Amino acid sequence: MAQHFVSDATTDENVSDAKVASLISDFDRIVGLLDCEILAEEKRTLVFDPQDAAYSMLARALRTRRDNLKATIATLERKAGATVVRSAA
């Protein structure tokens, strides 16, 4: 006898929302860590202006990674907001 799995859409959305919230929280924590690493690298090199030719390549790479994570967070928040609006309707 075959087993049949019936999915409850509401439960699936809640799990998905919880996963998105967890991702946002984790990414936000990583952004904070990257901010600290950028500041430490800038203090170590004593160059704080990203436009300066002497600006650290490590700090530049960390800034790019941080900015990408911020963009990802914004995208996830928009999608999570759309899900909340859709489930409220």
C-alpha positions as CSV (number, residue, x, y, z in Angstrom):
1,M,0.0,0.0,0.0
2,A,1.4,3.3,-1.0
3,Q,1.7,6.2,1.5
4,H,0.2,9.5,0.5
5,F,1.6,12.7,1.8
6,V,-0.9,15.6,2.1
7,S,0.8,19.0,2.5
8,D,-0.9,21.8,4.5
9,A,-0.1,25.0,2.6
10,T,-0.4,27.1,5.7
11,T,2.2,25.0,7.6
12,D,4.5,25.0,4.6
13,E,4.3,28.8,4.4
14,N,5.0,29.1,8.2
15,V,8.1,26.9,7.9
16,S,9.2,28.8,4.8
17,D,8.7,32.1,6.7
18,A,10.7,30.8,9.6
19,K,13.5,29.7,7.3
20,V,13.6,33.2,5.7
21,A,13.5,34.9,9.1
22,S,16.4,32.7,10.2
23,L,18.4,33.4,7.0
24,I,17.9,37.2,7.5
25,S,19.0,36.9,11.1
26,D,22.1,34.9,10.2
27,F,23.0,37.3,7.3
28,D,22.5,40.3,9.5
29,R,24.9,38.8,12.1
30,I,27.5,38.2,9.4
31,V,27.1,41.8,8.2
32,G,28.0,42.9,11.7
33,L,31.0,40.7,11.8
34,L,32.1,42.0,8.4
35,D,31.8,45.5,9.6
36,C,34.1,44.7,12.5
37,E,36.6,43.0,10.2
38,I,36.6,46.0,7.8
39,L,37.2,48.5,10.6
40,A,40.0,46.3,12.0
41,E,41.7,46.2,8.6
42,E,41.3,49.9,8.1
43,K,42.8,50.6,11.5
44,R,45.7,48.2,10.7
45,T,46.5,49.9,7.4
46,L,45.5,53.4,8.6
47,V,43.7,53.9,5.3
48,F,40.0,54.6,5.7
49,D,38.9,55.9,2.3
50,P,37.9,53.2,-0.2
51,Q,38.7,55.5,-3.1
52,D,42.4,55.8,-1.9
53,A,44.8,53.7,-4.1
54,A,46.4,52.5,-0.9
55,Y,43.1,51.1,0.5
56,S,43.4,47.5,1.5
57,M,42.3,44.8,-1.0
58,L,41.1,42.7,2.0
59,A,38.9,45.6,3.2
60,R,37.7,46.2,-0.3
61,A,36.7,42.5,-0.7
62,L,35.0,42.5,2.7
63,R,33.0,45.6,1.7
64,T,31.8,43.9,-1.5
65,R,30.8,40.8,0.4
66,R,29.0,42.9,3.1
67,D,27.2,45.0,0.4
68,N,26.1,41.8,-1.4
69,L,24.7,40.4,1.9
70,K,22.8,43.6,2.5
71,A,21.3,43.3,-0.9
72,T,20.3,39.7,-0.2
73,I,18.8,40.7,3.1
74,A,16.7,43.4,1.3
75,T,15.5,40.9,-1.3
76,L,14.6,38.3,1.4
77,E,12.7,41.0,3.4
78,R,10.7,42.0,0.3
79,K,9.8,38.4,-0.5
80,A,8.9,37.7,3.1
81,G,6.7,40.9,3.1
82,A,5.0,39.7,0.0
83,T,4.3,36.3,1.6
84,V,2.8,38.0,4.7
85,V,0.6,40.3,2.5
86,R,-0.5,37.3,0.3
87,S,-1.4,35.1,3.3
88,A,-3.3,38.0,5.0
89,A,-5.6,38.4,1.9
